Amino acid sequence: MLHFSCDLCGQQLTNRRYVAKMEVYPAFDPDEITEEDLDVDHMQEISEMITEMELTGDEIPDECRPKNFRFDLCTECHQKFLKDPLGRETLRRLNFSEN
């Protein structure tokens, strides 16, 4: 039997759980060449990328691949996630005053 726990608070989940899925991918064309690209010598960077591709067998650089995330949430964390999916409010509360 599978047991699930909330990916935010760690609470054991019952049948009443929520799943949040996210996909992150470049919103630009990673193969597009700009004037800035032409002004810089990228030989070292290209050499490192080729070496990595040879070692891993991957043709697409990792930072250009779509990334998929899946999170199991309890009812309370689900509500928090819906109100602030990027956690900006949480980060704002962590700002300390300048004493």
N, C-alpha and C positions, 0 to 999 in steps of 0.2 A: 504494500500500500504506500502511495506517495504521501509525504507530509510536506506542507508548504509553510514558509514563514515570511513575514513582511520584509521586503528588502530595505525599508527605511527604519522601522523600529525593532525588528527582530521577533515580534509577537507571532506565536503559532497561529496559523490560519485555519479556519473551518471551511466549509463549502462556500461561505460568503466571503469571497475574495475578489479583488479587482486586478486586471492586468493592464499595464501601461506599456505601449510599444512606441519606440521612437526610431527614426531613421535619420542619419546625418550624412550629408554628401556635399561635395563642392558645388556651389552655385555659379561657378565660373568654368570656363574651358581650360583645363590644366595643360592642354597642348598649345594654347595660344601664346604666341611670341610677341612681346611688347618691345618698345624702344629701349626701355630700361634693361631688359634681358640682353639686348645686343651690346649694351655699353659695358657689361661686366664679363670677366673671364670666368666661365663656369667649368673649366676643365677638371678641377679637383672634385667638384660636386658630381659631375657626370661620371667620372671614374669610380667614385664610391657607389653611385647608383647601379652602375653596370656590375660591379663586384657583388653587390647585394642581390641583384637579379640572378646572377649566375649561381650564387649559393642557395637561394630559396626557390629558384625556378619560376618566380613571379614576374609577370610582364608589366603589371600596373603597380606604381609606387603605392605603398600602404596609405599615405595621406590622401590619395585620390580615390580610394575605394569607398563605396557606401558602407556605413557602419550601422548595424541594427542592434537595438537594445530592447530588453524585455524585463519588466519589473512586476513582481507580485506585491500587491498592497492590501493592507487591512482597510476596514471602512474608514477609520479616522485618518489614516495617511492618504487614502484616496481623496477625501474631501480637501485636505491640505494641498495635495498635488493639483487638484482642479483649480484652486484659488491662486496658486503660485507655482506653475509648472517648472519654471527655471530657478526657483529658490532665491529670487532677488530680495524678497522681504527678509528672509533668514540672514542673508549677507548684510543687509542694511542694519539689522539688529546687532551684528558683531562689531560694527564700527565703534571704537572707543573714543571717549572725549579726550581732548588735549589738555590734560592737567599738568 
